[in-house]
Amino acid sequence: MSSAAREKSLVLMRHAKAEEGVGLPDHDRALAPRGRRDAHAAGRWLADQGLVPDLVICSTAVRTRQTWEQACSGGAHAEFVEYRRSVYLGSTEQVLETLREDGGDTASVMVVGHNPTMAELTSRLCDGAGSTEAHDALSRGFETAGVAVLDYAGEWADLDAGTCHLRRFHLARG
């Protein structure tokens, strides 16, 4: 079966709760204690769901790196992890372009990023398609440590608006 024909998974995760970071550059803000607990719980949930991405594309910000580290301590893992400034600085279009370029032949990709980009990207890619329950949960807000699981069948290079289905949306709380 070609990579274009097989079902792929895209997991979009918003970083967990960060400290206020008074006096720190935004990029250097660390996770708050609640954020560490929530990210750990997200990792446990990912492991329980059997969601093991081939590739994690993580923002370079301290809070997103710590979110992924804490998720791993909860049981999440991936084949490869790449840190991309485009996910930190990027608009929805820039993150989408990063996915198109970095996805390659992988069957599953996870992005650990920021809002409003994660919410906008989820909405743009799914355009209402998928689980009604998941869309209802997402409509209440893509809060910190939120995880959207999307299904996609195609080449990553062709990923675009309306090409995915939202399978699940989960808010991790520890």
Order of alpha helices (4+ residues) and beta strands (2+ residues): beta-alpha-beta-alpha-beta-alpha-alpha-beta-alpha-alpha-beta-beta
